[in-house]
Amino acid sequence: MKNLLIFTVTLLIPLCSCSQTENTDTDEPVIPPPSNNYVLQGSMQGSAELVEAGYTQIHQYMRKIGWDYSEHPNSSSLDHKDGVHGEVIYDLFIRQYIFKLSIHANEKALDGDRGKLIDRQRNEMKTQTTPSWYKLNGNWDEWQQLKWKFKIPKDFRPSGSFTHLHQLKAQEGNNGSPVITITARSNGNGSNRRIQIIHNGDTEETTKGTIIDNLPLEDFEDEWIQVETEMHYTHNGSFSITLSRLSDGKRLVQRSFDDIDLWRKGAISIRNKFGIYRSFGKTLTDENDRPTNGIKDEHILLADFKVYEKNTNPDPQPHD
């Protein structure tokens, strides 16, 4: 009987050891589950009333709920004012009315940046930064979660310089470079099309640069992507991101970063921007000049925005 007990214990020990090894073998850092202290501050979906509506009606609709659609080519007579850049359509897959933002780069039409046709073009929506809507932005020492969806078409051609699909950007103070971007990029010849996550700190010393790279663009094309990010807005903050494909549930990336500078000296708000903001890859010589970096007409579908906060700043003021 004693020999039988010894034999049984000997078998159990390696089995338990193997199980522990499997559970600790992970490729990506695990993001902890969100705290229950988060409070929904605002949300936005498209609406049936906006189908076939113009950009003015879309802008007015957004303004009522804390968003803004004013940075697009229709905003200036010096830009491609007659083109269609913002639409609301119904999407059968996610069963929602969604926003479709289009941008043009062809022989007949080239969109600019709010009336400036120099070296880049823009079609973006964003959260408002007036005091009544500070709650939709990142303020000093707040924790914020953003949840939203996007979809880009097959054969999407990014600029080799930058094509930002999402920006976290200071409104005031040191508001030059965005704090965080989700960026599509390719090599100059169009190869290595990829998604990057890029960080810019308040100073050169606190800038981490490209913190996630080489996510194949093919994994994103013609697919609805769920974006979930979490930010702690301080100079020694934290940032987490999860990108998941809705069709099959595949998690394309899940990473978290501690001790990351998520603030700008003199800022009150870090606003949230969504759309297409991309480089021509050169400075145009005149209005008939065209980019030579391979970019073409593109669009992005955007949907289902939600903003959550905890540790909400009760009185946001400029903070260094």
Residue pairs with C-beta under 8 A, 6 or more apart in sequence:
28 253
28 254
28 255
29 254
29 255
29 256
30 254
31 230
31 240
31 242
31 254
31 255
31 256
34 145
34 230
34 308
35 143
35 310
37 310
37 311
38 143
38 145
38 308
38 309
38 310
39 308
39 309
39 310
39 312
40 306
40 307
40 308
41 135
41 136
41 307
41 308
41 309
41 312
42 65
42 66
42 133
42 135
42 136
42 305
42 306
42 307
43 65
43 304
43 305
43 306
43 307
44 62
44 65
44 66
44 67
44 305
45 96
45 97
45 98
45 303
45 304
45 305
46 88
46 89
46 96
46 97
46 98
46 99
46 303
47 61
47 88
47 97
48 90
48 97
49 61
50 57
50 58
50 61
50 88
50 97
51 88
51 89
51 90
51 97
53 61
53 88
55 69
55 72
55 74
55 75
55 85
55 86
58 69
58 86
58 88
58 99
59 68
59 69
59 70
62 68
62 69
62 125
63 128
66 127
66 128
66 133
66 135
66 136
67 125
67 126
67 127
67 128
67 136
67 305
68 125
68 126
68 127
68 128
69 86
69 125
71 114
71 122
71 123
71 124
71 125
71 126
71 275
72 85
72 86
72 101
72 114
72 122
72 123
72 124
73 79
73 80
73 81
73 83
73 85
73 103
73 104
73 111
73 112
73 114
73 121
73 122
73 123
74 80
74 81
74 83
74 85
74 86
75 114
75 115
76 112
76 114
76 115
77 115
78 112
78 115
78 116
78 117
79 111
79 112
79 114
79 115
79 116
79 117
80 104
80 109
80 110
80 111
80 112
83 102
83 104
83 109
83 111
84 102
85 101
85 102
85 103
85 111
85 123
86 99
86 100
86 101
86 102
86 123
87 99
87 100
87 102
88 97
88 98
88 99
88 100
89 97
89 98
89 100
90 96
90 97
90 98
91 97
91 98
91 224
91 301
91 303
93 224
93 246
93 247
94 149
94 224
94 246
94 303
94 304
96 303
96 304
98 301
98 302
98 303
98 304
99 125
99 301
99 302
99 303
100 299
100 300
100 301
100 302
101 123
101 124
101 125
101 275
101 276
101 299
101 300
101 302
102 123
102 297
102 298
102 299
103 111
103 121
103 122
103 123
103 276
103 278
103 297
103 298
103 299
104 110
104 111
104 297
105 111
105 121
105 280
105 290
105 291
105 295
105 296
105 297
105 298
106 296
106 297
107 290
110 117
110 121
110 290
110 291
111 121
111 122
111 123
112 118
112 120
112 121
112 122
113 120
113 121
113 122
114 122
117 284
117 287
118 283
118 284
119 279
119 280
119 282
119 283
119 284
120 277
120 278
120 279
120 280
121 276
121 277
121 278
121 280
122 275
122 276
122 277
122 278
123 275
123 276
123 277
124 167
124 273
124 274
124 275
124 276
124 277
125 273
125 274
125 275
125 302
126 271
126 272
126 273
126 274
127 133
127 136
127 137
127 271
127 272
127 273
127 307
128 136
128 271
129 137
129 171
129 268
129 269
129 271
131 316
134 268
134 269
134 313
134 316
135 307
135 309
135 312
136 272
136 307
137 171
137 269
137 270
137 271
137 272
138 144
138 168
138 231
138 233
138 262
138 269
138 270
139 233
139 268
139 269
139 270
139 312
139 313
139 316
140 233
140 234
140 263
140 267
140 313
140 316
140 317
140 319
141 232
141 233
141 234
141 311
141 313
142 232
142 233
142 309
142 310
142 311
142 312
142 313
143 230
143 231
143 232
143 233
143 309
143 310
143 311
144 230
144 231
144 233
144 307
144 308
144 309
145 228
145 229
145 230
145 231
145 306
145 307
145 308
145 309
146 227
146 228
146 229
146 231
146 272
146 305
146 306
146 307
146 308
147 226
147 227
147 228
147 304
147 305
147 306
147 308
148 227
148 274
148 302
148 303
148 304
148 305
148 306
149 224
149 225
149 226
149 227
149 246
149 302
149 303
149 304
150 165
150 166
150 224
150 225
150 227
150 274
150 300
150 301
150 302
150 303
151 222
151 223
151 224
151 225
151 300
151 301
152 165
152 184
152 217
152 220
152 221
152 222
152 298
152 299
152 300
152 301
153 221
153 222
153 298
153 299
154 221
154 222
155 221
156 184
156 193
156 217
156 221
156 298
157 186
157 190
157 193
157 294
157 295
157 296
157 298
158 183
158 184
158 185
158 186
158 193
158 217
158 278
158 295
159 185
159 186
159 278
159 279
159 280
159 281
159 291
159 293
159 295
160 185
160 186
160 187
160 188
160 281
160 293
160 294
161 185
161 278
161 279
161 280
161 281
161 293
162 181
162 183
162 185
162 277
162 278
162 279
163 183
163 184
163 185
163 276
163 277
163 278
163 279
163 295
164 178
164 181
164 182
164 183
164 273
164 276
164 277
164 278
165 181
165 182
165 183
165 184
165 274
165 275
165 276
165 300
166 180
166 181
166 182
166 227
166 272
166 273
166 274
167 178
167 180
167 181
167 272
167 273
167 277
168 178
168 179
168 180
168 181
168 231
168 262
168 270
168 271
168 272
168 273
169 175
169 178
169 179
169 270
169 271
169 273
170 179
170 264
170 267
170 269
170 270
170 271
171 267
171 268
171 269
171 270
171 271
172 264
172 266
172 267
172 268
172 269
172 318
173 264
173 265
173 266
173 267
173 268
173 318
173 320
174 202
174 264
174 265
174 266
174 267
175 264
175 267
177 200
178 198
178 200
178 273
179 199
179 200
179 201
179 262
179 263
179 264
179 270
180 197
180 198
180 199
180 200
180 229
180 231
180 239
180 262
181 196
181 197
181 198
182 195
182 196
182 197
182 227
183 195
183 196
183 197
183 198
184 193
184 194
184 195
184 196
184 217
185 193
185 194
185 195
185 196
186 192
186 193
186 194
186 217
186 294
188 293
189 294
190 294
192 214
193 216
193 217
193 218
194 213
194 214
194 215
194 216
194 217
195 212
195 215
195 216
195 217
195 220
195 243
196 210
196 212
196 213
196 214
196 215
197 210
197 211
197 212
197 213
197 241
197 253
197 255
198 209
198 210
198 211
199 207
199 208
199 209
199 210
199 211
199 239
199 257
199 260
199 261
200 207
200 209
201 207
201 208
201 260
201 261
202 235
202 261
202 263
202 264
202 265
203 261
206 235
206 261
207 261
208 257
208 260
211 255
211 257
212 241
212 253
212 255
215 243
215 252
215 253
219 245
219 250
219 252
220 245
220 252
223 245
223 246
223 247
224 245
224 246
224 247
224 301
224 303
225 243
225 244
225 245
225 246
225 252
226 242
226 243
226 244
226 245
226 246
227 241
227 242
227 243
228 241
228 242
228 244
229 239
229 240
229 241
229 242
230 238
230 239
230 240
230 241
231 237
231 238
231 239
231 262
231 270
232 238
232 239
232 262
233 262
233 263
233 270
234 262
234 263
235 261
235 262
235 263
236 259
236 260
236 261
237 259
237 260
237 261
237 262
237 263
238 256
238 257
238 258
238 259
238 260
238 262
239 256
239 257
239 260
239 262
240 255
240 256
240 257
241 253
241 254
241 255
241 256
242 251
242 253
242 254
243 251
243 252
243 253
243 254
244 250
244 251
244 252
245 251
245 252
262 270
263 270
263 319
264 270
265 320
266 318
266 319
266 320
267 318
267 319
268 316
268 317
268 318
268 319
269 316
272 307
274 302
274 305
275 300
275 302
276 298
276 299
276 300
278 295
279 293
280 291
280 293
280 295
281 291
281 292
281 293
281 295
282 291
282 292
282 293
284 290
284 291
